[in-house]
C-alpha cells in the first residue's frame, strides 16, 4: 500500500485482503516493496530513493540496503496526488477549449465527460513517447438538435505546462524526505522510479535534476511493487528461507491530546518500528481524580486536526493539587504497526492500557458477511464451470 497511508487506510487494505479470502501476513509499503525487487539477494550496500508516482498517490522513501537488510530512513508523500490529477488537468484544458469554440460544457453531461476522461488519459499516455497527439471525439454532444464534434491536438509541452505545479509538488516532498533522513541528494546511490506516471519524460527529467543522477532502468515501474511483495511473502512463508530484515517507519507522529487542545508527540514520524516511548504528564486542576488519554495520529500541533485512534481513562488518582500527580504515558508500536498505549500513576502504580489496532469503518460482522458473500459467489462460479455453463 502507499507508504503515506493513514491508520484507517491501512486497516481498509487489510480488510480488503481478508474479504477476498486471503490470509494477510503483513502489510508492506509500496516503495519498500520496490526496494526489495531492486536489491534482494544482490549483496549491495547502498542508499536508495524510491520515487513512486501512481494513479492516485505519491510516495517517496529513502532506504539503506545493507546485504539483505532493508532499513527505511524516511518516508513522505501525498495520498491525494497522482495520475488522476494529471488527467484532470487535461480534461479541464480540453473542455475549456471546446466550450470556448462550441459554447457547450462537456463536463455537464455524464456520457460526454466519460468519453473526454478516457481520451484525456489515453492522450497523456501517448505523450510519453510522442511530441503531440490528436484527440478526436465525433458526436461527443448534442446542442439544439445539432451534433458537436471534438477534434484538437494536444502537445507534450501543453501537458508539461498544465501539470508543472504537480511535478514540482512531488519534488518538494522529495526534498522533505531527504532532510528527514538527515542526508543530502549526493548521498543517494540509486533512484528507483515506480508507478505509471514516472513514464512521463518531464517527471524523469525533474527527478534526474533533483537527485543529480539518471534513475535506474533495471526495475519495471509497473511490476516492481508486486515482485517485492511476492519476495516478502515468500520469505514469510518459507520456514527454511534466510530471514529478511525489513525495518520500516511510522509515517505520522503519534501522541496524545493535552491541555488547551494541543497535540503532544511521543513517537515522531519516521521512527523505525518496532519502537516505544514514554513521557510524564500531570493534572490540570486541583483534586482531579481521572484523566482521559486520547491517542492521536497526525502532523498538526492542534489535536482536533489529527486522527483519533482510540481513548481510555485512568481513574482513582489520589486527591492532590494541580501539577503534583505524575502520570506516565507510554506508547509501543510493533513491527505490524499495532499500537499499545498505557497510562500509569507513578504514586499508586495504578495502570490502564489499550491496544490500538488501526480503526476500521467496517465492523467484524460486516466483514464476515462480505467474506461469506465472496465465498458463495466463488462456489457459484465453480458450479457453473463444472456444469459447462
N, C-alpha and C positions, 0 to 999 in steps of 0.2 A: 504494500500500500504506500501512498505518498508519505514521505518522511515527516511532513509537517501536519499530518492528520491530527485532529484533536482527540481527546479521550472518547467522546461519543462516536466519532467517525471510525475509530479503531474497533470499537465494540461492534459497530454495524458490519464491518468487514468480517469479523469473526462469526457473527450471526449468519451472514450470507453463506459462509463455508459450511456451517452446521446444517442450515436449512437445505443445502444442496446435497447433504448426505455424506459430507467429508468429516474426517476427524482432524480438527485443527490443532496441530502440534505446536506451531509457533507462528507469530506474525512477524514478517520481515519488511523493513523499509525498502522501497524500490531502488534508491541509489546504492544501498548496501548490497542488495542482490546483484546489481550490475557490477559492483566491485568484485563480488565472488566470481562472476563469469569472467572477469578480466584477469584476476590474479590467483585463482585457486590452483594449488599444486604446481605453481610456477617458480616457487622458491625465490621470490623477489623481496627487495627491501625498498619500498617507495612510499612517497606521499602522493596521493591522487585526489583529483576533484571530479566528482560525478555531477554533470550538468544535465538535469532531467526536465525537459520541457515537453509535456504530453498534451493530450487533447483537452484536459480540464484543469491540470495543476502544474505548478513549477516547484522543483526541489533542487537544492544544491547541498551536497555533502562532501566534507573533507575527511579523508580516511588515511590512515597509515597502515600499510601492509608489511608485516614482518614474517617472512616464511609463510606459515599457514595461520597466522593471527591477523585478524582484521579489526582494527580499532577505529571507530568513528570519533573524530576530533571535534567536529562541529557540524550542525545541520541548520538550514534555514529554508524558507520557501514562502509560497503564496498558494493556498488551496483554491483560489478563485482566479488564477491566471493560467491560460493555456491556449491550445489551438482554436478553441471555440471563440475566444476573444479576437483572434486574428480573422476568423471567418466573419465575425460580426462587423468588423471594420470594413471588409469588402462589401458585405450586404448593404450597410449604410451608404457607402460610396456609390454603388451601382443604383440603388433605389433613389438616391438623390438626383443622379443624372437623369433617370427615367422620369421622375416627377417633374423635373425642370423642362424636359423636352415634350412629354406627353400629358402632363397635368394629372397624373394618376399615381397614388401612393401604393406601391406594391405590397408594403407591409400591412396594409389594411385588409388584405384578402388572404385567407389561410393557404389556399392552394398555390397562389402566385408566390407567396412568401416561401413556401416549402421548395418550390422549384428554384427560386432565387438562392436559397440556402445551399441546395445541392450543387448548383452551378458555381457558386462562390467558393465552396470548399474545393471543388474539382479544379477551378482556376488557380487557387492558391497552391495546390499541389503541383500543378503543371509548371508554375513559375519557378519551381526549384531547379528545373532543367531548361526551361525556355525563357527568353527575354520578354516575350509577350504572348498573350493567348486571347482567343475570341470567346466571348460569352454570347450565345445565340439561343434565345428562348422565344420561338414563334408562338403566337396565340397565348401569350402569358396572361393577358387580362382583356376584359371587355368593358368598353366605356361608351355609353349612349348607343348601344347596339353595334358598335364598331370594334373589331378585334384589334388588339395592340400587340406589337411585336417588339422584343428587346434584342438589340444587337449592338454590342460595343466591344472595344478592345481594352484589355487590362494589361498594363506594362509592369514588369518586375519593379521598376522604380516607383510606380504608383503604390504597389504593395508595401515596399520598404518605407515610403513616406507615411502611409496610413498607420503603420504598426511600429514606427520608430520608438515611440514612448514605451510600448510594451516590452520591446527588447531591452531598452535602457533600464527598465524596472528590474528585469532579471539580473542585469549586470550589477546594479546597486545591491541586490540581495547577495550576489556572489561576494562582493566586497565585504558585506557584513559578516558572512560566514568565515572568510579568510581572517578577519580581525578577531572573531570569537575563537578561532582555532589558535590564535597567537602566532600566525605565520605571515609571510609575505608571498606574493604571487611567484616570486623566484624560487620559493621553497617547494613548489609543486612540480613533481617529476612528469606526471601524465594527466591529461584531461580526457575524460570519457564523456561522450555525448549519447544521451538516451532519450527516446521519445521521438515521435514523427516530426514534430516541429523543428528538430535540430537538423533536418534536411534543408531548411531554408538557408540559402547562401549567406544572407545578411546576418543570421544568427551565428553561423560558423565564423564569419568574419569578426563579429564583435567578441565572441569568446576567445578567438585567437589573439585579438588585440589586447584584451584584458589580461589574460594569463601569459601572454608573450610566447606562446608555443602552439604548434599545429595540433589539434585534437587527434587522439589515437584513432586509427582506422580499423583495428582488429576486433572491435566489439560491435555487433549488429544492434542498431538503435531500437529495433522492434522486438528483438529476441533476447536481449541481454538480461532483462529482469526475470523472465520466465526461466532462463537457463540457470541463473543464480539461485532462484527459489528452489529449482529442482536439485541443485547441488546441496543446498542446505537440508532439504527434505531427505535426501539420500543419506547424508551423514547422521541425521537424527534417527533414522530407522535402521541403519546398518550397525549391528552390535560390534562387528569386528573393525569397523571403519576407524581410521585415525581421527581422533577428536578434532573438531574445528573450533577454534577460539574466535568468537564473534562478540565484540564489545560495542554495544550501541549506546545511544544517548537519549535522554528525555528531551523532547523538542520545546517544552514550555516550562516556565517557572512553576513550582509547586509550593504552596504556602497556606496561610490562614488569614481570616478576616480579623482585624484588630480594631481598637477604639477609633472612632471617627470615620469608620467605613473604609479604612485603608487596608492594603494588601501587604502582608509581611511574608517575604520569600524565605523558605527554609532550604529548598533544593533548587538552585538556579538551573535554567535551561542549559542544555548541552553538557549536563553532568553525566559521566559514564555510569551506566547501570549494570549490575545492581549497586545501590548506594543507600546511605542513611544519613540523617542529620537531626539535630535536636536544638531547642532554644528555650530559654527560661522566660516565661511571661508572668504577669501578675493581674490582680483585680483592679477595677477602676472605681469602685465605690466601697464605702465602709460596710463591714459585716456582710459582704457578698458571699452567698452560700453556694453558688453554682456558676460555672462558665460554660458557654456554648462554643464548641470548636467547629468552625466551618472550613472544610478542606476545599481549596480553590486551585484552579489551574489557569494560567494566562500570563500576559506580559504587561498589563496595566498596573499602575500603582494604586488604582481605585478598585476595591473589592467588587463593586457592582458591575464592573466592566469585564470581569473574569468569569470563568465557568465553575459553577458549584458542583463538586464531585460527590460530596456527602457531608453529613454533620452528626455530631454526637455531643453529649453533655457530661461534664464532670461535676458531681454533686457532693453535698455534705462537707463543704470546705469549712473549717473552723472559723468562727467569727473573728475578724481582725480588721485593722484599718486598711484603707485602700493602699495598694502598693506593697503591703507586707507579705502576703502569701506568695509562694514560689511554685508556679505551675510549669512543669517541664513538658513541652510538646515535642514529640518525636515522629519522624516520617521514615519509612523504609520502602524502597522500590526494588522489587526483584527483577530477574532477567526477563520475565514475561511482561514487565510493565505494571504489575499489580502493586498497588499502594496500600500500605498499612499505616494508619495514624493512631497515635496514643497520646493521652494526657495523664500526668501523674502529679499529685500534690506531694511535694517533697517533704512536708511536715508529717502527714499522716500515712504517706505511701499509698494512698487510695489511687486506683488507676482505672481508666476506661479506654477502650480502643475499638476501632472498626477496621475492617478490610475493605478498601475502596477499589473494587474492580470496575473497570470502565462502565459507566452508566449506559443503559440502552433504552431506546424509546419503545422497545418491544418487551412484553412480559414473557416469562418462561412458557406460560400456557399458549400464547400466540405463536411463539417459535415452534412449540411441539405440534400445534395444529398445521403449520406450514410444512413441517417435516413429514407429517402423515399424508398431507395432500401431495407432496412431491413423490413419496413412495407409491401412493395409489396411482398417480399419473404414470410412473415408470412401469408399474406392473401392468397397467392397461396397455401401454405401448408394446411391452413384451408379449402380451397375449395376442395383439393384432399381428405382430411379426410372425409368431408361431403359427397362426391360422392362415397366413398368406394374404391378409387384407392390406 
